[in-house]
Amino acid sequence: MLNRIIRNRQSRDHRLENLDRTEVEILRIARRIFHGLATTAHDPMSLEQALEVDPDRLNSVVPLRLMLVINAMRRARSSCFIYANPFCPRCQSRLTREERLFVAVFRAVVQQQKTAAHANAMILCEGGDTRAFLSQMQELARLVPAQAG
């Protein structure tokens, strides 16, 4: 019983509804990129579709910058990044541990909290070199400063 209560409390903290609109949109695009990278061999169009963005919501350069962020993170990590399936309504309402860290780095960079950004990046990158990842994340944050926070 106690374990269920603890899991329910934890799961509330890991829901999409706890993110702001910009963070949700960044995560939505990132999930499609992750999915596209994972399925490109089976569906070459999946990555192209991941890079499509509504220009009224975000700068059209955001998906390309996000791809650079993801590639920098992939080079720094030694294990797979676990993401929620962007096409499953139930899955996409929850955040994986890696997604929470990814959004935490983004949020900290936007809010210019260097220590928090570095700490979360170190955990996300599993102790790997975070310089390129943080640099790319700063470039991404520059594209959305008025909306994020």
C-alpha positions as CSV (number, residue, x, y, z in Angstrom):
1,M,0.0,0.0,0.0
2,L,2.7,2.5,1.0
3,N,4.6,1.7,-2.2
4,R,1.5,2.5,-4.3
5,I,1.1,5.9,-2.5
6,I,4.8,6.7,-3.1
7,R,4.6,5.7,-6.8
8,N,1.4,7.8,-7.2
9,R,3.1,10.8,-5.7
10,Q,6.2,10.4,-7.9
11,S,4.1,9.8,-11.0
12,R,2.3,13.1,-10.5
13,D,5.6,14.9,-10.6
14,H,6.5,13.2,-13.9
15,R,3.6,14.3,-16.0
16,L,3.6,16.5,-19.0
17,E,1.1,18.9,-17.4
18,N,3.8,20.1,-15.0
19,L,5.8,21.6,-17.9
20,D,5.2,25.0,-19.5
21,R,4.0,25.3,-23.1
22,T,7.5,25.7,-24.5
23,E,8.9,22.8,-22.6
24,V,6.0,20.6,-23.8
25,E,6.7,21.6,-27.4
26,I,10.4,21.1,-27.1
27,L,9.8,17.6,-25.6
28,R,7.2,16.8,-28.3
29,I,9.7,17.6,-31.1
30,A,12.6,15.8,-29.2
31,R,10.4,12.7,-28.9
32,R,9.7,12.7,-32.6
33,I,13.4,13.1,-33.3
34,F,14.3,10.2,-30.9
35,H,11.6,8.1,-32.6
36,G,12.8,9.1,-36.1
37,L,16.4,8.2,-35.2
38,A,15.3,4.9,-33.8
39,T,13.1,4.0,-36.8
40,T,14.9,5.6,-39.8
41,A,16.0,2.2,-41.1
42,H,12.4,1.2,-41.3
43,D,10.8,4.5,-42.2
44,P,13.1,7.1,-43.7
45,M,10.4,9.8,-43.6
46,S,10.0,9.5,-39.8
47,L,12.9,11.8,-39.1
48,E,11.8,14.3,-41.7
49,Q,8.3,14.4,-40.1
50,A,10.0,14.9,-36.7
51,L,11.6,18.1,-37.9
52,E,8.3,19.7,-39.0
53,V,7.1,22.5,-36.7
54,D,4.2,24.9,-36.6
55,P,5.8,28.3,-37.3
56,D,3.1,30.1,-35.2
57,R,4.2,28.1,-32.1
58,L,8.0,28.0,-32.5
59,N,10.8,29.3,-34.7
60,S,11.3,26.9,-37.6
61,V,15.0,26.6,-36.7
62,V,14.1,25.0,-33.3
63,P,13.9,21.4,-34.6
64,L,17.2,21.6,-36.3
65,R,18.9,23.1,-33.3
66,L,17.2,20.5,-31.1
67,M,18.7,17.8,-33.4
68,L,22.2,19.3,-32.7
69,V,21.4,19.2,-28.9
70,I,20.3,15.6,-29.2
71,N,23.4,14.6,-31.2
72,A,25.7,16.3,-28.6
73,M,23.9,14.5,-25.8
74,R,24.1,11.2,-27.7
75,R,27.9,11.5,-28.1
76,A,28.3,12.2,-24.3
77,R,26.1,9.3,-23.1
78,S,27.1,5.7,-23.0
79,S,23.6,4.2,-22.8
80,C,20.4,4.5,-24.7
81,F,18.1,7.5,-24.0
82,I,14.7,6.2,-22.9
83,Y,11.8,8.3,-24.3
84,A,8.1,8.0,-24.3
85,N,6.5,7.0,-27.6
86,P,5.3,10.2,-29.2
87,F,2.4,8.4,-30.9
88,C,0.9,6.7,-27.8
89,P,-1.6,9.0,-26.0
90,R,-1.1,7.2,-22.7
91,C,2.7,7.1,-23.0
92,Q,3.2,10.7,-24.0
93,S,1.5,12.1,-20.9
94,R,4.3,10.8,-18.7
95,L,8.0,11.7,-18.6
96,T,10.8,9.2,-18.5
97,R,13.7,9.8,-16.1
98,E,15.9,10.8,-19.1
99,E,13.2,13.2,-20.4
100,R,12.9,14.8,-17.0
101,L,16.6,15.5,-16.9
102,F,16.6,16.8,-20.5
103,V,13.8,19.2,-19.7
104,A,15.5,20.2,-16.4
105,V,18.7,21.1,-18.3
106,F,16.6,23.1,-20.8
107,R,14.8,24.9,-18.0
108,A,18.0,25.7,-16.1
109,V,19.7,27.0,-19.2
110,V,16.7,29.3,-20.0
111,Q,16.6,30.5,-16.4
112,Q,20.4,31.0,-16.5
113,Q,20.9,28.6,-13.6
114,K,24.4,27.4,-14.6
115,T,24.9,25.1,-11.6
116,A,21.6,23.3,-12.0
117,A,22.1,23.0,-15.8
118,H,25.6,21.5,-15.3
119,A,24.4,19.1,-12.6
120,N,21.5,17.8,-14.6
121,A,23.6,17.6,-17.7
122,M,26.2,15.5,-15.8
123,I,23.6,13.1,-14.7
124,L,21.9,12.9,-18.1
125,C,25.3,12.5,-19.9
126,E,26.3,9.9,-17.3
127,G,29.5,11.7,-16.4
128,G,30.5,12.3,-20.0
129,D,31.8,15.6,-21.3
130,T,28.8,18.0,-21.2
131,R,30.4,21.0,-22.8
132,A,29.0,20.5,-26.4
133,F,25.6,19.5,-25.0
134,L,25.3,22.5,-22.8
135,S,26.6,24.8,-25.6
136,Q,24.0,23.5,-28.0
137,M,21.3,23.7,-25.3
138,Q,22.2,27.4,-24.8
139,E,21.8,28.0,-28.5
140,L,18.4,26.3,-28.4
141,A,17.4,28.4,-25.4
142,R,18.3,31.6,-27.3
143,L,15.6,30.7,-29.9
144,V,12.8,30.6,-27.3
145,P,13.7,32.9,-24.4
146,A,10.5,34.9,-24.3
147,Q,8.3,31.8,-24.2
148,A,10.2,29.5,-21.8
149,G,10.6,29.7,-18.1
